[in-house]
Amino acid sequence: MKRAPDGLGPIIALDRRRAAPLYAQVYAGYRSAILDGRLRPGQRLPSTRSLARDLGISRIPVVTAFQQLVAEGYIDGRIGAGTFVSPAFAADVERAPRSHDTTGTAPPGRRRIPMGRLPPETEPWLDHWGAFRVGQPALELFPAEIWARLVARCARRLPRRQMSYGDPMGFLPLREAIADVLRTLRSVRCTADQIMIVSGSQQALSIAARVLLAPGDAVWIEEPGFGGARDALTLAGARPIRVPVDADGLDVAAGIARSPRARAAYVTPSHQYPLGVIMSAPRRLDLLAWARRRGAWLIEDDYDSEHHYGHQPIASLHGLDTDQRVVYVGTFSKQLFPAVRIGYLVMPPDLTPWFRRIRQTMDNFPTPLYQRALNEFIREGHFIRHLRRMRGVYGERRRVLVSAIERQLGDQVRIIGDHAGMHVVITLPPEIGDRDVAVRAAARGISVIPLSSCYAGPRPASGLLLGYGATPTSQIPHAVAELRRAIGV
């Protein structure tokens, strides 16, 4: 009969100079590990022989300690199976109070971030993957076979030097490929030396916030806006200043009135999240002029700028910047698939050492395999072909969705932000709570985001965000009908 492998035990520091005998020190170490949860109910423990060998002591003190732990009910010994933490501790763990401190009463030295200003980790409408899920691309249309072939090829040819520690900035050939794409498609004036590969736009925002901002700095944010950006800025210790969005994008004059000495501004100019408006050229120039006068930074989140309908994609804010004030953030999650976990940021050249250093404190460097595969995906032309194909697909899904909304909901709602991106917004009458609608829709298999959840301040508007990227045209009319029932109109 094959013997089961030994389990793992906690690190126990034995001190032969102490008066306490060795068996008592082993006993105390294991008892403490069980009580504080480092050893879980049912977890297998190492054999007495291997533990004695690891501790550099004879087996007798270990056997004595385990016998005492068995006698007191902390562990169970099973003949032929091994020794395990007693399952009886499961109930104690479940009954143990959990800390949800958001009021500033956490133990000294443990809490420095104002967690009470952050939203809940999850919302009920995000637990479902039905029709209209926002931010989800058409995964069934991604060229998965081509991608799999490239990943397999790169895995077979992965050089040994790339199996070791890598460049915090990312795989240089991929950065060069991204620079080519950005210069061509987004009018971003950059070189590969200004590009850092990250795990997605959220990590890019976190790094940018730590580099550009000091605790207490005021930062303009769009209202309504992207909650992930608010979180990144808040966790960096910044003070988000809500600035309203109108038909021309972020209202620069309102921002100056509310906080003229702000250190930075976070914007989504090419497709404002969530309203979908496009920042006008005069407003972009006003924003750049303010940043130049103030010496402030602009964080441009260009999360799905490739998809515009009825006109060519709008050039980036970065392309108009002549003073190196813009940090540009992008991601491949919408163009490819979210699990690829590859995003990027473009930084001013003089800030590159700062970004590099902050990156090294977070996760050192990005994993190389998918970077190599994505580089070949771009170089061989698959990326541009997929982008062009999906622009047509999403344009058709958008058309069918708008038509279904107009036909089934009529003048009960108003559609906004339908000229770009992968989602639209419908406004609801003030007396209809959008959060209640989102919960009822989830029960019907429809995944929508309430517009009010995108507001950080009082008096939010009532509405719904409907993503159409992952919803086939054949399913859209039925899904709109289910949504109408959830709304109750």
Order of alpha helices (4+ residues) and beta strands (2+ residues): alpha-beta-alpha-alpha-beta-beta-alpha-alpha-alpha-beta-alpha-beta-alpha-beta-beta-alpha-beta-alpha-beta-beta-beta-alpha-alpha-alpha-beta-beta-alpha-beta-beta-alpha
